[in-house]
Structures are given as structure tokens and as C-alpha cells.
Amino acid sequence: DPLEDYNEIILHLRFKETDARLQQETLGILGVNLIYGAFYLNDNPKELLKSFYDNIDKDRLEIDMINFSGPRFMYVDNRLMSLQLVKNGMTNAVMFGPDGNNLLPAQVLYKRN
């Protein structure tokens, strides 16, 4: 619907590749997957999440945080979607703040001993 408020899918990723060309290629594929999923899978966020890795090996990329917002995603619990990242093998850990918002584990745990 063109008059609908905008929707957002924000994700944080970490490349496991060291070659810039391979990173660009992976990011391009992920971008196409994200656009396709946002248009055609927005009613099934679990499938949308899985579709990010279409034609991408999990050893090339780690998605460690995701946040859905907007009218199409009002019903999505971002904490549960973060747990889906772990369940689907997309990352090893996720964290939430006391307010229920997703946090980046690497940022929270950086230099904490």
C-alpha cells in the first residue's frame, strides 16, 4: 500500500571472509534476498529470516542482530526473531536489554572481564 507508513528491517552482520571482493559479492546477494523477502515474505518473518541465506553459505556471513518495525511487522517479537537467529545457526549468541530491545553481544561484552 503506497500510503502505508514505512517498514524497516535493520540487521547487523559480520563477514567471515577477508577478501573485499567476496564481501561485496556476499552483501549484494544478501541485499537482493532482503528486498525479495521484504516484499514477498513479510507475512512470515521466520521464513523471511531463513531467506537471507539463499545462495549464501553460513560460513561467509554471520547475522547477529535483527530488528523489525513498521505496520507490516507490528506483530513481530524482535526477541523471538533474535532467538531464531541462534536456532537457524546464523549466530552463536544474542542479547536483550532490560527494556526488551536487542543488543549486539560483541558491543556489550567488549573489554569486559
Secondary structure, DSSP 8 states (H G I E B T S, - for coil): -TTS---EEEEEEEE----HHHHHHHHHHHHHHHHHHHHHSTT-HHHHHHHTTTT--TTSEEEEEEEEESGGGTT--HHHHHHHHHHTTS-S--EE-TTS-EE-HHHHHTT--
